[in-house]
């Protein structure tokens, strides 16, 4: 496992931030941790990256215990926080060379590694410009490039696209996908549900310091009711016949549609079409509608928030 955590607990005074958190992250995957503000996402990253210690519980990152061997953890990981940790007075190239020095690379290897990262992150043209002149997207790319100087196999990305425009966000997604294809494990915290849906192999939802759900995006979506198959017909007569043949469906006479509750799986679709064929009813259009991660997020976090 790239990460294992059992029973992590963290409090500040009477405020419980994490309340018995368990995690398992497979190597070479993207694991996304979702949750509202104050749910404990950043605290989780800080504990796993050895920046703070848990009050109770155990965790291993990249095979190293975070308490007994924090130096081993730090050597294996990279961390990109919510805010870019770049020096605006230096150029992009100078920021990377500084990080190479901190990683104890010799001068030749540091220059080679910096040049490679400038190319990888499309920063060659801006390499000699002060970072204070960079756009938000460029600063975030440079921040991630600096994290990669030491070639970590596990990277913590704490809300890496906060404040970026859609184009810059999509560019960052492509960078993350490329890292995973190269075998890097990504632990991602985000409030952008589309981001988790696009990138994550597994998603966990954190609320009030506890995991309230975990699975693939599709598995989480199936937890929430509201999925349906929408059937559209050419005329009111066909709609009438279909409503009688199917029975349990919501009817919209204006749009000539029936919404049949279900997850839209192959078995359900086959059964629906067989019943309609048996009744000689033609379907003009069919579409499957499932809850999205927004629905999952609100359903799993609203109840606890109201207590």
Kinemage of the C-alpha trace (Angstrom):
@kinemage 1
@onewidth
@group {chain A} dominant
@subgroup {mainchain}
@vectorlist {calphas} color= white
{ca unk a 1} P 0.000 0.000 0.000
{ca unk a 2} L 1.132 3.546 -0.698
{ca unk a 3} L -0.743 4.785 2.376
{ca unk a 4} L -2.377 3.010 5.290
{ca unk a 5} L -3.940 4.807 8.230
{ca unk a 6} L -5.871 3.374 11.153
{ca unk a 7} L -7.837 5.261 13.782
{ca unk a 8} L -6.298 8.686 13.202
{ca unk a 9} L -7.610 11.221 15.676
{ca unk a 10} L -6.746 14.896 16.055
{ca unk a 11} L -8.272 17.540 18.308
{ca unk a 12} L -7.560 21.157 19.092
{ca unk a 13} L -8.928 21.745 22.540
{ca unk a 14} L -12.553 20.604 22.527
{ca unk a 15} L -12.748 20.706 18.739
{ca unk a 16} L -12.362 17.250 17.184
{ca unk a 17} L -10.929 17.566 13.677
{ca unk a 18} L -10.372 13.862 12.912
{ca unk a 19} L -12.345 11.202 14.719
{ca unk a 20} L -10.969 7.734 13.972
{ca unk a 21} L -9.949 8.000 10.313
{ca unk a 22} L -9.040 4.831 8.375
{ca unk a 23} L -7.480 5.022 4.883
{ca unk a 24} L -5.887 2.656 2.353
{ca unk a 25} L -4.404 4.007 -0.884
{ca unk a 26} L -3.141 1.742 -3.663
{ca unk a 27} L 0.149 2.680 -5.376
{ca unk a 28} L -0.007 4.243 -8.839
{ca unk a 29} L -3.533 5.616 -8.363
{ca unk a 30} L -5.286 8.908 -7.663
{ca unk a 31} L -7.082 8.910 -4.316
{ca unk a 32} L -9.364 11.911 -3.765
{ca unk a 33} L -10.484 13.090 -0.345
{ca unk a 34} L -13.605 15.252 -0.504
{ca unk a 35} L -15.336 17.216 2.206
{ca unk a 36} L -16.709 20.627 3.144
{ca unk a 37} L -14.533 23.304 4.714
{ca unk a 38} L -13.438 22.197 8.161
{ca unk a 39} L -14.025 18.501 7.465
{ca unk a 40} L -10.384 17.616 8.206
{ca unk a 41} L -8.893 17.264 4.710
{ca unk a 42} L -5.856 19.486 5.238
{ca unk a 43} L -5.274 18.060 8.711
{ca unk a 44} L -5.181 14.575 7.167
{ca unk a 45} L -2.558 15.679 4.649
{ca unk a 46} L -0.505 17.359 7.379
{ca unk a 47} L -0.469 14.193 9.492
{ca unk a 48} L 0.385 11.870 6.609
{ca unk a 49} L 3.147 14.188 5.412
{ca unk a 50} L 4.604 14.434 8.979
{ca unk a 51} L 3.929 18.165 9.323
{ca unk a 52} L 1.881 17.545 12.474
{ca unk a 53} L 1.298 14.489 14.638
{ca unk a 54} L -1.974 12.721 15.347
{ca unk a 55} L -3.236 12.439 18.914
{ca unk a 56} L -3.982 8.759 18.361
{ca unk a 57} L -3.822 6.197 15.589
{ca unk a 58} L -1.179 4.820 13.248
{ca unk a 59} L -0.138 5.573 9.672
{ca unk a 60} L 2.392 4.329 7.140
{ca unk a 61} L 3.298 6.287 4.019
{ca unk a 62} L 5.437 4.705 1.296
{ca unk a 63} L 6.249 1.899 3.724
{ca unk a 64} L 7.469 4.206 6.504
{ca unk a 65} L 5.783 4.842 9.835
{ca unk a 66} L 5.013 8.555 10.127
{ca unk a 67} L 6.026 8.628 13.815
{ca unk a 68} L 8.963 6.210 13.946
{ca unk a 69} L 10.512 7.154 10.584
{ca unk a 70} L 9.354 10.620 9.503
{ca unk a 71} L 12.603 11.182 7.578
{ca unk a 72} L 11.836 8.140 5.424
{ca unk a 73} L 8.357 9.497 4.694
{ca unk a 74} L 9.685 12.925 3.750
{ca unk a 75} L 12.276 11.430 1.420
{ca unk a 76} L 9.591 9.483 -0.457
{ca unk a 77} L 6.907 12.158 -0.839
{ca unk a 78} L 6.223 15.560 -2.321
{ca unk a 79} L 3.668 18.065 -1.031
{ca unk a 80} L 1.909 20.817 -2.929
{ca unk a 81} L -0.257 22.876 -0.597
{ca unk a 82} L -3.275 25.084 -1.155
{ca unk a 83} L -1.094 28.119 -1.840
{ca unk a 84} L 1.892 28.272 -4.160
{ca unk a 85} L 5.167 28.011 -2.229
{ca unk a 86} L 7.274 29.812 -4.817
{ca unk a 87} L 9.569 32.811 -4.410
{ca unk a 88} L 8.230 35.695 -6.472
{ca unk a 89} L 11.569 37.522 -6.465
{ca unk a 90} L 13.352 34.631 -8.198
{ca unk a 91} L 12.883 33.429 -11.752
{ca unk a 92} L 11.188 30.134 -12.485
{ca unk a 93} L 14.540 28.502 -13.249
{ca unk a 94} L 16.060 29.884 -10.022
{ca unk a 95} L 13.190 28.475 -7.970
{ca unk a 96} L 13.822 25.025 -9.434
{ca unk a 97} L 17.589 25.248 -8.920
{ca unk a 98} L 17.003 26.272 -5.310
{ca unk a 99} L 14.846 23.182 -4.816
{ca unk a 100} L 17.561 21.062 -6.462
{ca unk a 101} L 20.053 22.378 -3.893
{ca unk a 102} L 17.641 21.558 -1.064
{ca unk a 103} L 17.379 18.031 -2.450
{ca unk a 104} L 21.201 17.761 -2.436
{ca unk a 105} L 21.495 17.281 -6.198
{ca unk a 106} L 24.911 18.130 -7.639
{ca unk a 107} L 25.062 21.219 -9.848
{ca unk a 108} L 25.000 19.335 -13.157
{ca unk a 109} L 22.106 17.063 -12.161
{ca unk a 110} L 20.219 20.033 -10.708
{ca unk a 111} L 20.460 21.956 -13.985
{ca unk a 112} L 19.394 18.891 -15.979
{ca unk a 113} L 16.439 18.187 -13.718
{ca unk a 114} L 15.331 21.844 -13.740
{ca unk a 115} L 15.512 22.028 -17.542
{ca unk a 116} L 13.476 18.816 -17.879
{ca unk a 117} L 10.761 20.142 -15.562
{ca unk a 118} L 10.587 23.496 -17.320
{ca unk a 119} L 9.893 21.639 -20.561
{ca unk a 120} L 7.431 19.218 -18.939
{ca unk a 121} L 5.388 22.060 -17.438
{ca unk a 122} L 5.579 24.356 -20.488
{ca unk a 123} L 7.554 27.024 -18.635
{ca unk a 124} L 10.631 27.304 -20.879
{ca unk a 125} L 9.660 30.707 -22.307
{ca unk a 126} L 9.068 32.077 -18.794
{ca unk a 127} L 12.065 30.395 -17.165
{ca unk a 128} L 14.120 33.613 -16.869
{ca unk a 129} L 11.234 35.848 -15.818
{ca unk a 130} L 10.495 36.708 -12.161
{ca unk a 131} L 7.733 34.509 -10.768
{ca unk a 132} L 5.942 37.681 -9.635
{ca unk a 133} L 5.023 38.158 -13.314
{ca unk a 134} L 3.491 34.660 -13.662
{ca unk a 135} L -0.212 33.995 -13.953
{ca unk a 136} L -1.971 31.884 -11.325
{ca unk a 137} L -1.867 28.808 -13.524
{ca unk a 138} L 1.854 29.242 -14.229
{ca unk a 139} L 2.609 29.621 -10.521
{ca unk a 140} L 0.707 26.415 -9.721
{ca unk a 141} L 2.562 24.539 -12.478
{ca unk a 142} L 5.885 25.805 -11.157
{ca unk a 143} L 4.862 24.844 -7.618
{ca unk a 144} L 4.150 21.279 -8.720
{ca unk a 145} L 7.369 21.187 -10.773
{ca unk a 146} L 9.321 22.136 -7.636
{ca unk a 147} L 7.637 19.278 -5.789
{ca unk a 148} L 8.910 16.892 -8.481
{ca unk a 149} L 12.568 17.922 -8.337
{ca unk a 150} L 13.282 15.120 -5.863
{ca unk a 151} L 11.332 12.610 -8.003
{ca unk a 152} L 8.856 11.532 -5.286
{ca unk a 153} L 6.737 8.435 -5.887
{ca unk a 154} L 3.857 9.781 -3.801
{ca unk a 155} L 2.543 13.342 -4.004
{ca unk a 156} L 0.050 15.091 -1.758
{ca unk a 157} L -1.922 17.697 -3.701
{ca unk a 158} L -3.964 19.801 -1.284
{ca unk a 159} L -6.587 21.617 -3.391
{ca unk a 160} L -4.074 22.193 -6.216
{ca unk a 161} L -6.420 24.002 -8.626
{ca unk a 162} L -8.075 26.421 -6.207
{ca unk a 163} L -8.443 29.814 -7.892
{ca unk a 164} L -7.466 28.621 -11.360
{ca unk a 165} L -9.524 29.362 -14.448
{ca unk a 166} L -11.063 26.376 -16.293
{ca unk a 167} L -8.309 26.247 -18.922
{ca unk a 168} L -5.531 26.224 -16.307
{ca unk a 169} L -7.446 23.628 -14.262
{ca unk a 170} L -7.694 21.289 -17.243
{ca unk a 171} L -3.983 21.784 -17.972
{ca unk a 172} L -3.190 20.762 -14.392
{ca unk a 173} L -5.400 17.668 -14.777
{ca unk a 174} L -3.350 16.592 -17.773
{ca unk a 175} L -0.157 16.985 -15.755
{ca unk a 176} L -1.611 14.848 -12.939
{ca unk a 177} L -2.708 12.139 -15.386
{ca unk a 178} L 0.784 12.074 -16.856
{ca unk a 179} L 2.343 11.621 -13.413
{ca unk a 180} L 0.058 8.682 -12.611
{ca unk a 181} L 0.847 7.060 -15.959
{ca unk a 182} L 4.479 7.215 -14.852
{ca unk a 183} L 3.662 5.286 -11.673
{ca unk a 184} L 3.301 8.174 -9.205
{ca unk a 185} L 0.623 7.920 -6.499
{ca unk a 186} L -1.497 11.055 -6.027
{ca unk a 187} L -3.347 11.869 -2.804
{ca unk a 188} L -5.700 14.678 -3.817
{ca unk a 189} L -7.897 16.870 -1.676
{ca unk a 190} L -10.343 19.058 -3.544
{ca unk a 191} L -13.637 20.890 -3.304
{ca unk a 192} L -14.159 20.625 -7.059
{ca unk a 193} L -16.317 17.538 -7.461
{ca unk a 194} L -15.781 17.498 -11.222
{ca unk a 195} L -12.054 17.271 -10.519
{ca unk a 196} L -12.467 14.151 -8.392
{ca unk a 197} L -14.818 12.630 -10.969
{ca unk a 198} L -12.295 13.245 -13.751
{ca unk a 199} L -9.133 12.121 -11.974
{ca unk a 200} L -9.733 9.793 -9.051
{ca unk a 201} L -9.587 6.015 -9.057
{ca unk a 202} L -11.158 6.039 -5.606
{ca unk a 203} L -12.927 8.784 -3.682
{ca unk a 204} L -13.531 9.155 0.049
{ca unk a 205} L -15.964 11.668 1.537
{ca unk a 206} L -14.925 13.178 4.857
{ca unk a 207} L -17.423 14.966 7.067
{ca unk a 208} L -17.057 16.012 10.684
{ca unk a 209} L -13.739 14.203 10.937
{ca unk a 210} L -15.166 10.834 9.840
{ca unk a 211} L -15.300 8.998 6.527
{ca unk a 212} L -18.951 8.784 5.511
{ca unk a 213} L -18.422 6.954 2.193
{ca unk a 214} L -15.661 5.533 -0.007
{ca unk a 215} L -15.551 3.938 -3.450
{ca unk a 216} L -15.208 4.680 -7.133
{ca unk a 217} L -17.157 7.624 -8.531
{ca unk a 218} L -19.745 5.254 -10.010
{ca unk a 219} L -20.090 3.333 -6.742
{ca unk a 220} L -20.704 6.550 -4.807
{ca unk a 221} L -23.267 7.758 -7.328
{ca unk a 222} L -25.219 4.523 -6.909
{ca unk a 223} L -25.570 5.241 -3.176
{ca unk a 224} L -27.953 8.095 -3.905
{ca unk a 225} L -31.530 7.549 -5.107
{ca unk a 226} L -32.820 9.484 -8.087
{ca unk a 227} L -31.424 7.576 -11.038
{ca unk a 228} L -33.846 6.903 -13.863
{ca unk a 229} L -34.205 5.902 -17.489
{ca unk a 230} L -35.956 8.516 -19.626
{ca unk a 231} L -38.013 7.254 -22.556
{ca unk a 232} L -39.238 9.692 -25.190
{ca unk a 233} L -42.055 8.875 -27.620
{ca unk a 234} L -43.146 10.293 -30.948
{ca unk a 235} L -46.770 10.925 -30.000
{ca unk a 236} L -49.244 10.928 -27.134
{ca unk a 237} L -50.751 7.574 -28.174
{ca unk a 238} L -47.378 5.816 -27.839
{ca unk a 239} L -46.857 7.533 -24.491
{ca unk a 240} L -50.236 6.263 -23.247
{ca unk a 241} L -49.457 2.707 -24.299
{ca unk a 242} L -46.007 2.788 -22.714
{ca unk a 243} L -47.327 4.210 -19.444
{ca unk a 244} L -49.779 1.302 -19.201
{ca unk a 245} L -47.148 -1.289 -20.147
{ca unk a 246} L -44.503 -0.044 -17.695
{ca unk a 247} L -46.637 1.140 -14.804
{ca unk a 248} L -44.107 2.566 -12.327
{ca unk a 249} L -42.945 5.725 -14.105
{ca unk a 250} L -43.220 9.513 -13.929
{ca unk a 251} L -45.041 10.929 -16.931
{ca unk a 252} L -44.461 14.248 -18.700
{ca unk a 253} L -47.167 14.785 -21.320
{ca unk a 254} L -45.667 18.035 -22.575
{ca unk a 255} L -42.343 16.416 -23.456
{ca unk a 256} L -43.844 12.992 -24.262
{ca unk a 257} L -41.493 11.272 -21.784
{ca unk a 258} L -41.599 8.633 -19.092
{ca unk a 259} L -39.001 8.537 -16.310
{ca unk a 260} L -38.572 4.970 -15.053
{ca unk a 261} L -36.760 4.693 -11.669
{ca unk a 262} L -33.559 2.635 -11.719
{ca unk a 263} L -29.818 2.715 -12.261
{ca unk a 264} L -29.972 2.205 -16.025
{ca unk a 265} L -28.027 -1.040 -15.915
{ca unk a 266} L -27.978 -3.496 -18.793
{ca unk a 267} L -30.495 -5.807 -17.115
{ca unk a 268} L -32.992 -2.986 -16.543
{ca unk a 269} L -32.624 -1.583 -20.059
{ca unk a 270} L -33.041 -5.006 -21.639
{ca unk a 271} L -36.193 -5.635 -19.603
{ca unk a 272} L -37.714 -2.266 -20.503
{ca unk a 273} L -37.096 -2.672 -24.214
{ca unk a 274} L -38.436 -6.212 -24.216
{ca unk a 275} L -41.694 -5.045 -22.590
{ca unk a 276} L -42.067 -2.223 -25.079
{ca unk a 277} L -41.291 -4.522 -28.032
{ca unk a 278} L -43.835 -7.023 -26.789
{ca unk a 279} L -46.447 -4.263 -26.808
{ca unk a 280} L -45.311 -3.039 -30.249
{ca unk a 281} L -44.399 0.396 -28.870
{ca unk a 282} L -41.641 2.366 -30.580
{ca unk a 283} L -39.275 4.464 -28.454
{ca unk a 284} L -38.032 7.604 -30.175
{ca unk a 285} L -35.202 8.246 -27.694
{ca unk a 286} L -33.721 6.675 -24.538
{ca unk a 287} L -31.304 8.204 -22.033
{ca unk a 288} L -29.949 7.166 -18.646
{ca unk a 289} L -29.816 9.729 -15.852
{ca unk a 290} L -27.770 9.044 -12.709
{ca unk a 291} L -26.929 11.255 -9.713
{ca unk a 292} L -23.632 13.107 -10.047
{ca unk a 293} L -20.992 13.712 -7.385
{ca unk a 294} L -22.692 16.980 -6.420
{ca unk a 295} L -25.758 14.950 -5.401
{ca unk a 296} L -23.560 12.486 -3.508
{ca unk a 297} L -21.656 15.258 -1.731
{ca unk a 298} L -24.741 17.116 -0.567
{ca unk a 299} L -26.565 13.958 0.478
{ca unk a 300} L -23.639 12.669 2.537
{ca unk a 301} L -22.628 15.934 4.190
{ca unk a 302} L -25.879 17.871 4.702
{ca unk a 303} L -27.423 15.606 7.347
{ca unk a 304} L -24.393 15.754 9.624
{ca unk a 305} L -24.044 19.507 9.138
{ca unk a 306} L -27.624 20.095 10.301
{ca unk a 307} L -27.135 18.238 13.600
